[in-house]
Amino acid sequence: MDPRSEISDFLRSRRARVSPGDAGLPDDGRIRRVPGLRRDEVARLANMSVEYYTRLEQGRAGNPSPEVLEALAEALRLDPSEREHLQDLAGRRTAPRKRGPIAAQRVRPGLHLTLQSLESVPAFIIGRRMDVLATNRLARAVITDFDALPAKRRNLARWYLLDPEARERVVDWEVAARDSVAVLRFDAGRHPDDRQLADLVGELTLGCPEFSGWWNHHQVLRRTHGKKAYRHPVVGEIEFAYESLEFPDDPDQTLCVYNVEPASPSAEALRLLDSWTAPAAQRP
């Protein structure tokens, strides 16, 4: 992915989203031919020259300082994920970028043991580009059996966007699908030279009618926490509160845990699913 075009498209999309009123600017009476802020208004809000901001938006400003990026983030009202993405695109992250082929990810043994200890709730480990690296039994029962898929297809975004089962199983499918595209956008900023990510984007572009529009919106999302719901063919709908946990020594691996509210209908449905999918030796 071309870093110059990526930062250019991202900045243009962010300033188009902010109205002068949102930014506290008075109406100057000029006719607006495009939505959102003009370049000169962003420059004024960020306390920089129009010429310099124009070079930034065109990807011709070199490596802007942390102070410049912070001023831009404030002017464009970026959320935490967008701020981090802007740092990635501008090349200001502390971690060096990896060039050339990226080695296949392997789950650390200790982390895999942690996953196996989570028996009462769905849990799984996600890697770069939303590759599913490992799952527990309940995650395979609630979402899909990624272990039964060929290695290339063990990808959560690919399942959301290309597998017809996902549209039936995921409540609020469009929200989950859009979020997965935003996560891929975030990963693309972290790993601009990841050929496998570029191949995945191409596959999703061809296979999912909605993908191109969502990708071109330049929304970004870092996995943290939230809510998801699934329709299981045996026990019905289950609502989860999920937590995504990154690890300092490997920020490209995330442990995702799906919790349910105690004594809720979802907790009862998950208990039934646990009993139904338990190995014969563990059944009461």
N, C-alpha and C positions, 0 to 999 in steps of 0.2 A: 504494500500500500504506500502511495506517495505521501511522505510526511507533509510536504507543502500543501497539497490539496486537502489533506485531512484537517490540518489546523485552519485552513482558509474556510472550508465548508462548516466546520464546527463553530468558529467565531461568527460567521454570517448567520447561521441558524440560531445562535443564542441571542444576537442583538435583534433579530427579527421577532423574537418572542417577547421582548421587553418594550412596553409602550412608554412614551415620554411621561405620561402621568404616573406610571408605576415607578419611574426613576426620579420623580419629583421635579421634572422639567416643565416650565410653563409653555403654553401653546404659543408658538412664534408666528402663527398665521400662514406658514408656507404649506403648499399642497404636498402631501406625501405620496410618492409613487410606489413606495415599498412599505411593507408592514414593519413596525418596530422602530428602533433607533437608527439614526443616520450615523455614519462613521464619525463625523465631527462631534456629535453628541456623546458617543462613547469616549472619544478622546478627551472631551471636556470633563466628563464624569471621572475618568481615570487619571486626570491631571497629566496628560501627555500631548504632544503635538499631533495634529491630524496626519501629518506625513509619516510620523513614526507608527501610529496605529495602522495606517494603510499598509505599511511594510509588514507589520505583524500579521495582519489579516491575509496578506499575500504570501506569507511564509518566507519573507526575505529579510527578517530582522535578526538573524543569528540566534543566539541563546539569550532570551530576555532574562533579566534578574528576577529573583523571588519577589522583590517589591513590585515590579511591573506586573507579574502574574497575579499577585494578590490584589492590586488595584483594578486589574481587568475583571477578576472574579467578583469583586464588589460591584463594579459598574454594571456587569451583566447579570448580577443576582444569581450566581451559580450555586448549586447545592454541593454538599461534600463530594459526591461521586464526580460531578462535573469539574470541580476544582482539581481533583486528582487527575482526571483525564486531561485537563489542560496542561498540567505539569508533565504528564507523559508525552503529549504531542509536542511540547516545547523543549523536550529533552532535559528537563531539570530534575528528574528523579535521582535519588542518591544511588540506587542500584544500577549497575552498568547494564546496558542493553546487550542481549546475546545476538550475535550475528551467525548466519549460516544455519544448518539443520539443528533443530531442538531435539534433544534426546527424549526418548519415551519416558513417561513418568511411571514411577513405581511407588506404591504406598509403603511408607516406613513401617517396619514390623510392629513397633510399639503403637502406632496409630491404628494399625489393623486390629490389634488386640483390643484397643479402646472401642472400636466399632463393634467387635464381636460381643463385648460386654453389655452393649445396649440391646437387650432382648425384648423389652416391653413396648418399644416405640420404633417406628421406621427411622432408619438412619443410613446415610450413604456418604461417600467421599467423592467430591468433584475436583477435577484437575483443570488444566488450561483448556480453553475453548469449550468448557462444560462437558468434557469427557467424564464419563462415570467410571471411576477407578475401582470402587468396591461398594458392595451393598450388604445390608443384613436381610434376614428372611422377611420381615414385615415390610421393608421398603420394596422388595420384589413383589410382594403380594398387593400392596396399595398402588404402586405406580405401574411397573412392568418388570418382567424378569430380564434385566439387562445381562445377567450372566449367561442366558441362553442365546443371546444375540452374537453375531460375529463381532470381533473386536472393533472393527471400523464403525459399527453402528451403535456402539455403547456411548452414546452422547445424548445428554438431556435436551439440548436445543433441537437436535435432529429429531428426537422422539416427539417433542411438542409440535414441531412444525411440519413434519412429513408423515408421521404415523397416524392413520385415520382413527386408531383406537384412542389417541390422546384427546381428540376433539369430543369424544363421547365420555371419556373418563374424567377429564379435568373440568371442574366447575369454574366458570369465568375463564374459559380457554383463551379468549383473546387477550385478557390481562396477563396471564402466564406466558403466552407466546410473545407478546410485546416485551415483557420483562426479559425474556431469554435473549431476544435480539439486542436489548440494551446492555446486557451482560457481555455478549460477544463484542459489541462496540467498545466496551471498557477494556476487554482483553486485547483487542486490536491495538489500542493505544499503548498497552504495556509491551506487547510483542509485535511490533510492526513488520518484522521479517519472518513471521511464522507461516511457512508455506502451507501447512496443514489447515490453519485457520482460513487462509485464502481459498483453499480448495473447498472447505466446508461452506463458506459464504457463497461460492459459485454453485454448489449443489443446492443450497437452500433457495437461491435466486431462481433456479430452474424449477424446483419442485414445489415451492409454496407461493401462491399468488400474492399473498399479503407481504411477503418478506421485503421486497425491494422498497416499497413505500415506507415501511417501518425503519429499515436500515438507513435510508436517506434522510430521516428525521434527526439523525445524530443524537438520539437519546442515549444516555449512558447510565449504568447502574452497577454499584458494587454490592455483592451479596452481603446482607447483614441479618435482617429478621423480617418477619411479616406473617401473613396468613395465607393458607392455601386450603382448598377443599377438593376431594376426589369422590367420584361415584363408583363404588365397587359393586360388581354384579351380584355378589352374594349378600353383603351386609348393608348395602345402601351408601348414603352420603356420609363422609367423615370430614369434619373440619379440624384443621391443624393450625397451631402457632409454631412457626419454624424459627430456628436459630442457625445461623451460618457462622462457623468458628474457623478463623484462619490461624496459622501457626507461624511464629516469628522466624523460624529457621527454614520455612518453605511456604511463602505467601501464595504460591500457585496451587496449593492443595487446601480444600475447604471441607470440614466435617459439617454435614447438614443433618439436623435432628428435628423430627416432626413430633411435637408434643400435643396432647389433647387435654382439655379442661377436665379435672377430676369430677366424677359423678355426673358427667354430661352424657347425652345420647351418643356423642362421638366416642367417648371413652367406652361405653358399652359395645358399640359397633366394633371398635378396635379389639376389645377383649374377645368378642366372638370370632373375629378374623384370626386372632392369635391362636385360639383354640382350634379353629378349622384348618389352619395351615401348619400346625405343630407336627413334628415328626411323630410317628406312631408311638415311639417309646416314651414320649413326653406327655401324651394325652392322658387325661384323668380316666 
